[in-house]
Amino acid sequence: MPRHLADPHTVAAIAAATVPWPAVDHAAESPFTGPFANGAAALADRLGGHRVVLLGESTHGTAEFYHARAALTAHLVARHGFGIIAVEADWPDAAAVDRHVRGRPPRPAESPGAAFTRFPVWMWRNLEVARFIRWLHAHNAALAPARRAGFFGLDIYSLGASMAAVLAYLEGVDPRAAQAARERYGCLEPWRRDPARYGRAVLHGTHADCEDAVVEQLQALLDKRLAYARDGHEDFLDAAQNARLVASAERYYRVMYHGSDDSWNLRDTHMFETLEQLLHAHGPASRAVVWAHNSHIGDASQTEMGTTQGQLNIGQLCREAFGDAAALVGFSTYDGTVAAATSWDGPMEIKQVRPARADSYEHLFHAAGHAQGWTDLRGGGVGDSNGSVVHAELRELLMPARQERFIGVIYRPETELQSHYARAILPRQFDVLAWFDRSSAVPALPEAPAPGAPETWPWGL
């Protein structure tokens, strides 16, 4: 058998290079002060000097991943001055939460209870995210407004909500411009609830595309940035981002039927550009934490995504833009349970995660015997004068490409190899790997509040 598939020397090197983490306590009310905080502190301190820290997940439904990211992010915010938390979520939903955590007034008829109701609801409407939002709100409350950390969405799927947000903003600051925007967005109005139908209509020639109209609206908004910003800088930034999102989403739904690679690249480029806009808006000293799936934050050029499918992602673009100032942290597991659906728009199920394949990186880390831990994959020697954690030798031992598991919001164990594995070069894909040998499904919040509780989320539980 080839050495890199089941070599005891590689397994021993992984075991020696892994820093154990304390067990996750799901009963801890705060990700910053709970039992997990001490384990997160050492890794957060190692990552604290970067401009951008990207925290991944190999599934969209694992409690340990959410809990660990919350604890790491809390340390990066509280001890290292990170002020931007950017997540793989829709901008308008995250904006409602952002106004809460930064103590800004909600928009008329807006409450955080309305956020994150699109499939997959459990991805952001879960107990671990609720605890983190409570912590962030309390942390920010003790700070001056300019020093408060914000919560922002990077994703591209909120076409209808973003159109409505632009129109609502302009109605308040420039009613004449709002009327012009309404006419431009009228091209997309029939499709706002089901934008995929717009893409099909354009593809089949039954409807003209709306590209010129949405780009014109974005430019019209940006042309008045100085005048609008005088009425509220944050509100203008929110409206401008929603206008950018409408333009990106219009193109996304047009190209999605031409090939998944084009639509993937457009989506990840939009998410990266949104991150860049946030960093620019918050000044040259700003720093960001990103929460997204491993497939978005690991360098795609070091996986089958890039080498055979021509796909790029946020992690790759961050490395190209920020170099060593970007840290890419993957999260992975061997087996356990996961919250996922069987098909798109299907109900959430608690599914059993199969033990990882013998030819996978996950199998190697399982064989190393650590229940939980993290491994720095960037090189250096264990215990040397620089305090490095991983043998340079381990990096070389892990260089041969292996299978790696990716579970999104859909999990189909019966076709796992075809549906959920891809080859990758782990030490080039990530800078750090966080490991949870056996993991559990993230606890979803009820869609309706408890009897007698306010109609808000997550603080109305």
DRENDO-1510 file (C-alpha; in Angstrom, 1 decimal, always signed):
<recs>
REC; n; res; u; v; w
REC; 1; MET; +0.0; +0.0; +0.0 .
REC; 2; PRO; +1.4; +3.5; -0.8 .
REC; 3; ARG; +2.9; +5.2; +2.1 .
REC; 4; HIS; +0.6; +8.2; +2.1 .
REC; 5; LEU; -2.5; +6.1; +2.4 .
REC; 6; ALA; -2.0; +4.4; +5.7 .
REC; 7; ASP; +1.5; +5.1; +6.9 .
REC; 8; PRO; +1.9; +4.8; +10.7 .
REC; 9; HIS; +4.7; +7.4; +10.6 .
REC; 10; THR; +2.2; +9.9; +9.1 .
REC; 11; VAL; -0.4; +9.1; +11.7 .
REC; 12; ALA; +2.2; +9.5; +14.5 .
REC; 13; ALA; +3.3; +12.8; +13.0 .
REC; 14; ILE; -0.3; +14.1; +13.0 .
REC; 15; ALA; -0.7; +13.0; +16.6 .
REC; 16; ALA; +2.5; +14.8; +17.7 .
REC; 17; ALA; +1.5; +18.0; +15.9 .
REC; 18; THR; -2.1; +18.2; +17.1 .
REC; 19; VAL; -2.9; +20.6; +20.0 .
REC; 20; PRO; -5.8; +19.1; +22.0 .
REC; 21; TRP; -8.9; +21.2; +22.6 .
REC; 22; PRO; -11.1; +20.8; +25.7 .
REC; 23; ALA; -14.4; +19.1; +25.2 .
REC; 24; VAL; -17.2; +21.4; +23.8 .
REC; 25; ASP; -19.8; +22.2; +26.4 .
REC; 26; HIS; -23.0; +22.9; +24.6 .
REC; 27; ALA; -24.6; +24.1; +27.8 .
REC; 28; ALA; -22.2; +27.0; +28.0 .
REC; 29; GLU; -24.1; +30.2; +27.6 .
REC; 30; SER; -21.2; +32.2; +26.2 .
REC; 31; PRO; -18.7; +31.0; +23.6 .
REC; 32; PHE; -16.2; +33.4; +25.1 .
REC; 33; THR; -16.4; +32.5; +28.8 .
REC; 34; GLY; -17.4; +28.8; +28.6 .
REC; 35; PRO; -15.1; +25.8; +29.1 .
REC; 36; PHE; -14.2; +25.9; +25.4 .
REC; 37; ALA; -12.8; +29.4; +25.6 .
REC; 38; ASN; -9.4; +28.4; +27.0 .
REC; 39; GLY; -8.7; +26.0; +24.1 .
REC; 40; ALA; -9.8; +28.6; +21.6 .
REC; 41; ALA; -7.6; +31.3; +23.0 .
REC; 42; ALA; -4.3; +29.6; +22.0 .
REC; 43; LEU; -5.4; +29.3; +18.4 .
REC; 44; ALA; -7.0; +32.7; +18.3 .
REC; 45; ASP; -3.7; +34.2; +19.6 .
REC; 46; ARG; -1.9; +32.4; +16.8 .
REC; 47; LEU; -4.3; +33.9; +14.2 .
REC; 48; GLY; -4.7; +37.3; +15.8 .
REC; 49; GLY; -2.1; +39.1; +13.7 .
REC; 50; HIS; -3.8; +38.4; +10.4 .
REC; 51; ARG; -5.9; +40.9; +8.4 .
REC; 52; VAL; -8.5; +38.2; +7.4 .
REC; 53; VAL; -9.2; +34.9; +9.3 .
REC; 54; LEU; -11.4; +32.5; +7.4 .
REC; 55; LEU; -13.1; +29.8; +9.5 .
REC; 56; GLY; -14.6; +26.9; +7.6 .
REC; 57; GLU; -16.8; +23.9; +8.2 .
REC; 58; SER; -16.9; +20.6; +6.4 .
REC; 59; THR; -20.7; +20.5; +6.9 .
REC; 60; HIS; -23.4; +23.1; +7.3 .
REC; 61; GLY; -25.0; +21.3; +10.2 .
REC; 62; THR; -22.4; +20.4; +12.9 .
REC; 63; ALA; -22.6; +21.9; +16.4 .
REC; 64; GLU; -18.9; +21.6; +17.1 .
REC; 65; PHE; -18.0; +23.7; +14.1 .
REC; 66; TYR; -20.4; +26.5; +15.0 .
REC; 67; HIS; -19.3; +26.4; +18.7 .
REC; 68; ALA; -15.6; +26.5; +17.9 .
REC; 69; ARG; -16.0; +29.3; +15.3 .
REC; 70; ALA; -18.0; +31.3; +17.9 .
REC; 71; ALA; -15.3; +30.9; +20.6 .
REC; 72; LEU; -12.5; +31.7; +18.2 .
REC; 73; THR; -14.3; +34.8; +16.8 .
REC; 74; ALA; -15.1; +36.0; +20.3 .
REC; 75; HIS; -11.4; +36.0; +21.2 .
REC; 76; LEU; -10.4; +37.6; +17.9 .
REC; 77; VAL; -13.0; +40.4; +18.5 .
REC; 78; ALA; -12.3; +40.9; +22.2 .
REC; 79; ARG; -8.6; +40.5; +22.3 .
REC; 80; HIS; -7.3; +41.2; +18.8 .
REC; 81; GLY; -9.6; +44.0; +17.6 .
REC; 82; PHE; -11.4; +42.3; +14.7 .
REC; 83; GLY; -14.5; +44.3; +13.9 .
REC; 84; ILE; -16.1; +42.5; +10.9 .
REC; 85; ILE; -17.8; +39.2; +11.1 .
REC; 86; ALA; -18.8; +38.2; +7.5 .
REC; 87; VAL; -20.8; +35.0; +7.1 .
REC; 88; GLU; -22.1; +32.8; +4.2 .
REC; 89; ALA; -25.6; +34.3; +4.6 .
REC; 90; ASP; -27.8; +36.8; +2.8 .
REC; 91; TRP; -27.0; +40.5; +3.3 .
REC; 92; PRO; -30.5; +41.7; +4.3 .
REC; 93; ASP; -30.9; +38.9; +6.9 .
REC; 94; ALA; -27.5; +39.6; +8.4 .
REC; 95; ALA; -28.1; +43.3; +8.4 .
REC; 96; ALA; -31.1; +42.9; +10.7 .
REC; 97; VAL; -28.9; +41.1; +13.1 .
REC; 98; ASP; -26.1; +43.7; +12.7 .
REC; 99; ARG; -28.4; +46.5; +13.6 .
REC; 100; HIS; -29.3; +44.6; +16.8 .
REC; 101; VAL; -25.7; +43.7; +17.9 .
REC; 102; ARG; -24.4; +47.3; +17.2 .
REC; 103; GLY; -27.4; +49.0; +18.9 .
REC; 104; ARG; -28.7; +50.7; +15.8 .
REC; 105; PRO; -32.4; +51.2; +15.3 .
REC; 106; PRO; -34.2; +48.6; +13.2 .
REC; 107; ARG; -35.8; +49.6; +9.9 .
REC; 108; PRO; -39.6; +50.1; +10.0 .
REC; 109; ALA; -41.5; +46.8; +10.1 .
REC; 110; GLU; -38.1; +45.0; +10.5 .
REC; 111; SER; -37.3; +42.6; +13.3 .
REC; 112; PRO; -34.5; +40.1; +13.6 .
REC; 113; GLY; -37.2; +37.5; +14.0 .
REC; 114; ALA; -37.8; +37.7; +10.3 .
REC; 115; ALA; -34.2; +36.9; +9.5 .
REC; 116; PHE; -32.9; +33.6; +8.1 .
REC; 117; THR; -36.2; +32.0; +7.1 .
REC; 118; ARG; -35.1; +30.8; +3.7 .
REC; 119; PHE; -33.9; +27.2; +3.2 .
REC; 120; PRO; -31.7; +26.0; +4.9 .
REC; 121; VAL; -33.2; +27.6; +8.0 .
REC; 122; TRP; -31.0; +25.7; +10.5 .
REC; 123; MET; -27.8; +27.0; +8.9 .
REC; 124; TRP; -28.1; +30.3; +10.8 .
REC; 125; ARG; -31.2; +29.9; +12.9 .
REC; 126; ASN; -29.6; +27.6; +15.4 .
REC; 127; LEU; -28.7; +27.6; +19.1 .
REC; 128; GLU; -24.9; +28.1; +18.6 .
REC; 129; VAL; -25.5; +31.2; +16.4 .
REC; 130; ALA; -28.0; +32.5; +18.8 .
REC; 131; ARG; -25.5; +32.2; +21.7 .
REC; 132; PHE; -22.9; +34.0; +19.7 .
REC; 133; ILE; -25.2; +36.9; +18.7 .
REC; 134; ARG; -26.2; +37.3; +22.4 .
REC; 135; TRP; -22.5; +37.5; +23.3 .
REC; 136; LEU; -21.7; +40.0; +20.5 .
REC; 137; HIS; -24.6; +42.2; +21.6 .
REC; 138; ALA; -23.5; +42.2; +25.2 .
REC; 139; HIS; -19.8; +42.8; +24.2 .
REC; 140; ASN; -20.7; +45.7; +21.9 .
REC; 141; ALA; -23.0; +47.3; +24.5 .
REC; 142; ALA; -19.9; +48.2; +26.6 .
REC; 143; LEU; -18.1; +50.0; +23.7 .
REC; 144; ALA; -18.4; +53.2; +21.9 .
REC; 145; PRO; -20.4; +52.8; +18.6 .
REC; 146; ALA; -17.3; +53.2; +16.4 .
REC; 147; ARG; -15.6; +50.3; +18.1 .
REC; 148; ARG; -18.5; +47.8; +17.9 .
REC; 149; ALA; -18.1; +44.7; +15.8 .
REC; 150; GLY; -20.6; +44.2; +13.0 .
REC; 151; PHE; -22.3; +41.1; +11.5 .
REC; 152; PHE; -22.6; +41.0; +7.7 .
REC; 153; GLY; -23.8; +38.6; +5.0 .
REC; 154; LEU; -21.7; +37.8; +2.0 .
REC; 155; ASP; -24.1; +35.7; -0.1 .
REC; 156; ILE; -26.0; +36.4; -3.3 .
REC; 157; TYR; -29.4; +34.9; -3.0 .
REC; 158; SER; -31.5; +37.8; -1.6 .
REC; 159; LEU; -32.6; +39.4; -4.9 .
REC; 160; GLY; -36.1; +40.3; -3.8 .
REC; 161; ALA; -35.2; +41.5; -0.3 .
REC; 162; SER; -32.3; +43.5; -1.6 .
REC; 163; MET; -34.5; +45.3; -4.2 .
REC; 164; ALA; -37.0; +46.1; -1.5 .
REC; 165; ALA; -34.2; +47.4; +0.8 .
REC; 166; VAL; -32.9; +49.8; -2.0 .
REC; 167; LEU; -36.3; +51.1; -2.6 .
REC; 168; ALA; -37.1; +51.6; +1.1 .
REC; 169; TYR; -33.8; +53.5; +1.5 .
REC; 170; LEU; -34.4; +55.8; -1.4 .
REC; 171; GLU; -38.0; +56.5; -0.3 .
REC; 172; GLY; -36.5; +58.0; +2.9 .
REC; 173; VAL; -33.7; +60.1; +1.4 .
REC; 174; ASP; -34.7; +60.8; -2.2 .
REC; 175; PRO; -38.3; +60.0; -3.3 .
REC; 176; ARG; -37.7; +61.0; -6.9 .
REC; 177; ALA; -34.7; +58.6; -7.1 .
REC; 178; ALA; -36.9; +55.9; -5.5 .
REC; 179; GLN; -39.4; +56.2; -8.4 .
REC; 180; ALA; -36.6; +55.9; -11.0 .
REC; 181; ALA; -35.3; +52.8; -9.1 .
REC; 182; ARG; -38.8; +51.3; -9.0 .
REC; 183; GLU; -39.0; +51.7; -12.8 .
REC; 184; ARG; -35.6; +50.1; -13.3 .
REC; 185; TYR; -36.3; +47.2; -11.0 .
REC; 186; GLY; -39.7; +46.7; -12.6 .
REC; 187; CYS; -37.9; +44.5; -15.1 .
REC; 188; LEU; -37.2; +42.0; -12.4 .
REC; 189; GLU; -40.4; +42.5; -10.4 .
REC; 190; PRO; -42.3; +39.5; -11.9 .
REC; 191; TRP; -39.4; +37.2; -10.8 .
REC; 192; ARG; -38.5; +38.5; -7.3 .
REC; 193; ARG; -40.1; +35.5; -5.5 .
REC; 194; ASP; -38.6; +32.9; -7.8 .
REC; 195; PRO; -35.5; +34.4; -9.6 .
REC; 196; ALA; -34.5; +31.1; -11.0 .
REC; 197; ARG; -37.5; +31.4; -13.4 .
REC; 198; TYR; -36.0; +34.7; -14.6 .
REC; 199; GLY; -32.9; +32.8; -15.6 .
REC; 200; ARG; -34.9; +30.2; -17.5 .
REC; 201; ALA; -37.0; +32.9; -19.2 .
REC; 202; VAL; -33.9; +34.7; -20.5 .
REC; 203; LEU; -32.2; +31.5; -21.5 .
REC; 204; HIS; -35.3; +30.5; -23.6 .
REC; 205; GLY; -35.7; +34.0; -25.1 .
REC; 206; THR; -39.1; +34.6; -23.6 .
REC; 207; HIS; -37.9; +37.6; -21.5 .
REC; 208; ALA; -35.2; +40.2; -22.1 .
REC; 209; ASP; -32.4; +40.4; -19.6 .
REC; 210; CYS; -32.4; +43.2; -17.0 .
REC; 211; GLU; -28.6; +43.7; -16.8 .
REC; 212; ASP; -28.5; +47.2; -18.1 .
REC; 213; ALA; -31.3; +48.3; -15.7 .
REC; 214; VAL; -29.8; +47.0; -12.5 .
REC; 215; VAL; -26.3; +48.2; -13.4 .
REC; 216; GLU; -27.8; +51.6; -14.2 .
REC; 217; GLN; -29.5; +51.7; -10.8 .
REC; 218; LEU; -26.3; +50.8; -8.9 .
REC; 219; GLN; -24.4; +53.5; -10.7 .
REC; 220; ALA; -27.1; +56.0; -10.0 .
REC; 221; LEU; -26.9; +55.3; -6.3 .
REC; 222; LEU; -23.1; +55.5; -6.3 .
REC; 223; ASP; -23.1; +58.7; -8.2 .
REC; 224; LYS; -24.9; +60.4; -5.2 .
REC; 225; ARG; -22.8; +58.7; -2.5 .
REC; 226; LEU; -21.6; +62.0; -1.0 .
REC; 227; ALA; -25.1; +63.5; -0.7 .
REC; 228; TYR; -26.7; +60.3; +0.5 .
REC; 229; ALA; -23.9; +59.5; +3.0 .
REC; 230; ARG; -24.6; +62.8; +4.8 .
REC; 231; ASP; -27.9; +61.4; +5.8 .
REC; 232; GLY; -26.3; +58.4; +7.4 .
REC; 233; HIS; -23.1; +56.7; +6.3 .
REC; 234; GLU; -24.1; +53.2; +7.5 .
REC; 235; ASP; -27.5; +53.3; +5.9 .
REC; 236; PHE; -25.9; +54.4; +2.6 .
REC; 237; LEU; -23.4; +51.5; +2.8 .
REC; 238; ASP; -26.3; +49.1; +3.4 .
REC; 239; ALA; -28.2; +50.4; +0.4 .
REC; 240; ALA; -25.2; +50.4; -1.9 .
REC; 241; GLN; -24.4; +46.8; -1.0 .
REC; 242; ASN; -28.0; +45.8; -1.7 .
REC; 243; ALA; -27.8; +47.5; -5.1 .
REC; 244; ARG; -24.5; +45.6; -5.8 .
REC; 245; LEU; -26.2; +42.4; -4.7 .
REC; 246; VAL; -29.1; +42.9; -7.1 .
REC; 247; ALA; -26.7; +43.4; -10.0 .
REC; 248; SER; -24.7; +40.3; -9.1 .
REC; 249; ALA; -27.8; +38.2; -8.4 .
REC; 250; GLU; -29.3; +39.2; -11.8 .
REC; 251; ARG; -26.2; +38.0; -13.6 .
REC; 252; TYR; -26.0; +34.9; -11.3 .
REC; 253; TYR; -29.5; +33.7; -12.2 .
REC; 254; ARG; -28.8; +34.3; -15.9 .
REC; 255; VAL; -25.6; +32.2; -16.0 .
REC; 256; MET; -26.7; +29.4; -13.6 .
REC; 257; TYR; -28.2; +27.5; -16.5 .
REC; 258; HIS; -25.1; +27.7; -18.6 .
REC; 259; GLY; -22.9; +25.8; -16.2 .
REC; 260; SER; -22.4; +25.3; -12.5 .
REC; 261; ASP; -18.7; +26.4; -12.7 .
REC; 262; ASP; -19.7; +29.9; -14.0 .
REC; 263; SER; -22.4; +30.4; -11.4 .
REC; 264; TRP; -20.0; +29.2; -8.6 .
REC; 265; ASN; -17.3; +31.6; -9.6 .
REC; 266; LEU; -19.7; +34.5; -9.9 .
REC; 267; ARG; -21.1; +33.7; -6.4 .
REC; 268; ASP; -17.7; +33.4; -4.7 .
REC; 269; THR; -16.3; +36.5; -6.6 .
REC; 270; HIS; -19.3; +38.4; -5.3 .
REC; 271; MET; -18.7; +37.2; -1.7 .
REC; 272; PHE; -15.0; +38.1; -1.9 .
REC; 273; GLU; -15.8; +41.6; -3.4 .
REC; 274; THR; -18.3; +42.1; -0.5 .
REC; 275; LEU; -15.6; +41.3; +2.0 .
REC; 276; GLU; -13.3; +43.8; +0.2 .
REC; 277; GLN; -16.0; +46.4; +0.4 .
REC; 278; LEU; -16.5; +45.9; +4.1 .
REC; 279; LEU; -12.7; +46.1; +4.8 .
REC; 280; HIS; -12.5; +49.3; +2.7 .
REC; 281; ALA; -15.5; +50.9; +4.4 .
REC; 282; HIS; -14.2; +50.2; +7.8 .
REC; 283; GLY; -10.7; +51.7; +7.1 .
REC; 284; PRO; -7.2; +50.5; +6.6 .
REC; 285; ALA; -6.9; +49.0; +10.1 .
REC; 286; SER; -10.0; +46.9; +9.8 .
REC; 287; ARG; -9.8; +43.2; +10.1 .
REC; 288; ALA; -12.4; +40.5; +9.4 .
REC; 289; VAL; -13.4; +37.0; +10.4 .
REC; 290; VAL; -15.2; +35.0; +7.7 .
REC; 291; TRP; -17.6; +32.0; +8.4 .
REC; 292; ALA; -18.2; +29.8; +5.4 .
REC; 293; HIS; -18.0; +26.2; +4.2 .
REC; 294; ASN; -14.6; +24.6; +3.7 .
REC; 295; SER; -15.4; +24.6; -0.1 .
REC; 296; HIS; -15.4; +28.4; +0.0 .
REC; 297; ILE; -12.6; +29.2; +2.4 .
REC; 298; GLY; -10.0; +26.5; +1.5 .
REC; 299; ASP; -7.8; +27.5; -1.4 .
REC; 300; ALA; -9.7; +26.0; -4.4 .
REC; 301; SER; -6.6; +25.9; -6.6 .
REC; 302; GLN; -5.3; +23.1; -4.3 .
REC; 303; THR; -8.4; +20.9; -4.8 .
REC; 304; GLU; -10.3; +19.3; -7.7 .
REC; 305; MET; -12.5; +22.3; -7.7 .
REC; 306; GLY; -9.7; +24.3; -9.2 .
REC; 307; THR; -7.6; +21.8; -11.0 .
REC; 308; THR; -10.3; +20.0; -12.9 .
REC; 309; GLN; -13.4; +22.1; -12.7 .
REC; 310; GLY; -12.0; +25.6; -13.1 .
REC; 311; GLN; -13.6; +26.9; -9.9 .
REC; 312; LEU; -12.2; +29.6; -7.6 .
REC; 313; ASN; -13.3; +30.6; -4.2 .
REC; 314; ILE; -13.0; +33.1; -1.4 .
REC; 315; GLY; -10.0; +31.5; +0.2 .
REC; 316; GLN; -8.0; +31.5; -3.1 .
REC; 317; LEU; -9.0; +35.1; -3.8 .
REC; 318; CYS; -8.0; +36.1; -0.2 .
REC; 319; ARG; -4.6; +34.5; -0.6 .
REC; 320; GLU; -4.1; +36.3; -3.9 .
REC; 321; ALA; -5.2; +39.6; -2.4 .
REC; 322; PHE; -3.7; +39.5; +1.1 .
REC; 323; GLY; -0.9; +36.9; +0.9 .
REC; 324; ASP; +0.3; +35.8; +4.4 .
REC; 325; ALA; -2.1; +38.2; +6.0 .
REC; 326; ALA; -5.0; +35.8; +5.3 .
REC; 327; ALA; -5.3; +32.6; +7.4 .
REC; 328; LEU; -7.5; +29.8; +6.1 .
REC; 329; VAL; -8.8; +27.4; +8.8 .
REC; 330; GLY; -10.6; +24.2; +7.8 .
REC; 331; PHE; -12.9; +22.3; +10.2 .
REC; 332; SER; -13.4; +18.5; +9.8 .
REC; 333; THR; -14.8; +15.4; +11.4 .
REC; 334; TYR; -14.7; +11.6; +11.1 .
REC; 335; ASP; -18.3; +10.6; +12.0 .
REC; 336; GLY; -21.3; +11.5; +14.1 .
REC; 337; THR; -24.5; +13.2; +13.3 .
REC; 338; VAL; -25.3; +16.2; +11.1 .
REC; 339; ALA; -28.3; +18.4; +10.4 .
REC; 340; ALA; -29.0; +18.2; +6.7 .
REC; 341; ALA; -31.7; +17.6; +4.0 .
REC; 342; THR; -32.0; +14.9; +1.5 .
REC; 343; SER; -32.9; +17.3; -1.3 .
REC; 344; TRP; -33.0; +21.0; -1.9 .
REC; 345; ASP; -35.9; +22.7; +0.0 .
REC; 346; GLY; -36.5; +19.5; +1.9 .
REC; 347; PRO; -37.1; +19.2; +5.6 .
REC; 348; MET; -34.1; +19.1; +8.0 .
REC; 349; GLU; -33.2; +15.7; +9.2 .
REC; 350; ILE; -30.7; +14.4; +11.8 .
REC; 351; LYS; -28.5; +12.1; +9.7 .
REC; 352; GLN; -25.8; +9.7; +10.6 .
REC; 353; VAL; -22.4; +10.7; +9.1 .
REC; 354; ARG; -20.6; +7.6; +7.8 .
REC; 355; PRO; -17.1; +6.9; +9.0 .
REC; 356; ALA; -14.6; +8.6; +6.6 .
REC; 357; ARG; -13.1; +6.6; +3.8 .
REC; 358; ALA; -9.8; +4.9; +4.3 .
REC; 359; ASP; -8.2; +6.9; +1.5 .
REC; 360; SER; -9.2; +10.3; +3.1 .
REC; 361; TYR; -7.4; +12.9; +5.2 .
REC; 362; GLU; -10.2; +12.4; +7.7 .
REC; 363; HIS; -9.2; +8.8; +8.2 .
REC; 364; LEU; -5.6; +9.8; +8.9 .
REC; 365; PHE; -6.6; +12.3; +11.6 .
REC; 366; HIS; -9.0; +9.8; +13.1 .
REC; 367; ALA; -6.2; +7.3; +13.3 .
REC; 368; ALA; -4.0; +9.8; +15.1 .
REC; 369; GLY; -6.4; +9.4; +18.1 .
REC; 370; HIS; -7.3; +12.9; +19.2 .
REC; 371; ALA; -10.9; +13.5; +20.1 .
REC; 372; GLN; -10.6; +17.2; +19.3 .
REC; 373; GLY; -7.7; +19.4; +18.4 .
REC; 374; TRP; -6.0; +21.7; +15.8 .
REC; 375; THR; -3.0; +21.3; +13.7 .
REC; 376; ASP; -1.0; +24.2; +12.1 .
REC; 377; LEU; -0.1; +23.0; +8.6 .
REC; 378; ARG; +2.3; +25.8; +7.7 .
REC; 379; GLY; +5.5; +24.2; +8.8 .
REC; 380; GLY; +8.1; +24.7; +11.6 .
REC; 381; GLY; +9.1; +22.3; +14.4 .
REC; 382; VAL; +7.3; +21.2; +17.4 .
REC; 383; GLY; +8.6; +22.8; +20.6 .
REC; 384; ASP; +11.2; +24.9; +18.7 .
REC; 385; SER; +12.3; +28.4; +19.8 .
REC; 386; ASN; +9.5; +30.0; +17.7 .
REC; 387; GLY; +6.8; +27.9; +19.5 .
REC; 388; SER; +5.8; +26.3; +16.2 .
REC; 389; VAL; +3.3; +23.5; +16.5 .
REC; 390; VAL; +3.8; +21.2; +13.4 .
REC; 391; HIS; +6.8; +19.3; +12.1 .
REC; 392; ALA; +7.9; +20.6; +8.7 .
REC; 393; GLU; +8.1; +16.9; +7.9 .
REC; 394; LEU; +4.3; +16.5; +8.5 .
REC; 395; ARG; +3.6; +19.1; +5.8 .
REC; 396; GLU; +5.5; +17.0; +3.4 .
REC; 397; LEU; +3.9; +13.7; +4.5 .
REC; 398; LEU; +0.5; +15.2; +3.9 .
REC; 399; MET; +1.3; +16.6; +0.4 .
REC; 400; PRO; +0.1; +13.7; -1.7 .
REC; 401; ALA; -3.5; +14.4; -2.7 .
REC; 402; ARG; -6.2; +12.5; -0.8 .
REC; 403; GLN; -9.9; +12.4; -0.7 .
REC; 404; GLU; -11.6; +15.0; +1.5 .
REC; 405; ARG; -15.2; +15.1; +2.5 .
REC; 406; PHE; -17.6; +18.0; +1.8 .
REC; 407; ILE; -21.2; +17.9; +3.2 .
REC; 408; GLY; -23.3; +21.0; +2.5 .
REC; 409; VAL; -27.0; +21.4; +3.3 .
REC; 410; ILE; -27.8; +18.2; +1.5 .
REC; 411; TYR; -26.3; +14.8; +2.6 .
REC; 412; ARG; -26.8; +11.6; +0.7 .
REC; 413; PRO; -24.8; +8.8; +2.4 .
REC; 414; GLU; -25.8; +6.3; -0.2 .
REC; 415; THR; -23.8; +8.2; -2.9 .
REC; 416; GLU; -21.2; +9.6; -0.6 .
REC; 417; LEU; -18.1; +9.1; -2.8 .
REC; 418; GLN; -19.7; +10.8; -5.8 .
REC; 419; SER; -21.7; +13.4; -3.9 .
REC; 420; HIS; -19.4; +14.4; -1.0 .
REC; 421; TYR; -15.7; +13.7; -1.7 .
REC; 422; ALA; -13.1; +15.5; -3.8 .
REC; 423; ARG; -9.3; +15.2; -3.9 .
REC; 424; ALA; -7.3; +17.9; -2.3 .
REC; 425; ILE; -3.8; +18.8; -1.0 .
REC; 426; LEU; -4.6; +19.6; +2.6 .
REC; 427; PRO; -1.5; +21.6; +3.7 .
REC; 428; ARG; -1.8; +23.8; +0.7 .
REC; 429; GLN; -5.6; +24.1; +0.9 .
REC; 430; PHE; -5.6; +25.3; +4.6 .
REC; 431; ASP; -3.2; +26.9; +7.0 .
REC; 432; VAL; -4.7; +25.3; +10.0 .
REC; 433; LEU; -7.1; +22.3; +10.4 .
REC; 434; ALA; -9.5; +22.1; +13.4 .
REC; 435; TRP; -10.5; +18.5; +14.2 .
REC; 436; PHE; -13.5; +16.9; +15.9 .
REC; 437; ASP; -13.3; +13.2; +15.7 .
REC; 438; ARG; -17.0; +12.6; +16.5 .
REC; 439; SER; -19.4; +15.4; +16.0 .
REC; 440; SER; -23.1; +16.1; +16.5 .
REC; 441; ALA; -25.9; +17.8; +14.7 .
REC; 442; VAL; -26.4; +21.5; +15.4 .
REC; 443; PRO; -29.5; +22.2; +17.4 .
REC; 444; ALA; -32.0; +24.1; +15.2 .
REC; 445; LEU; -34.2; +26.7; +16.8 .
REC; 446; PRO; -38.0; +26.5; +16.5 .
REC; 447; GLU; -39.3; +28.5; +13.7 .
REC; 448; ALA; -42.0; +29.9; +16.0 .
REC; 449; PRO; -41.1; +31.6; +19.4 .
REC; 450; ALA; -42.0; +29.9; +22.6 .
REC; 451; PRO; -45.4; +30.8; +24.0 .
REC; 452; GLY; -45.4; +34.2; +25.5 .
REC; 453; ALA; -42.0; +35.1; +24.1 .
REC; 454; PRO; -41.4; +38.2; +22.0 .
REC; 455; GLU; -41.6; +37.6; +18.2 .
REC; 456; THR; -37.9; +38.1; +17.8 .
REC; 457; TRP; -34.9; +35.8; +17.2 .
REC; 458; PRO; -32.7; +34.7; +18.9 .
REC; 459; TRP; -33.2; +36.8; +22.1 .
REC; 460; GLY; -36.9; +35.9; +22.3 .
REC; 461; LEU; -36.3; +32.3; +23.2 .
</recs>
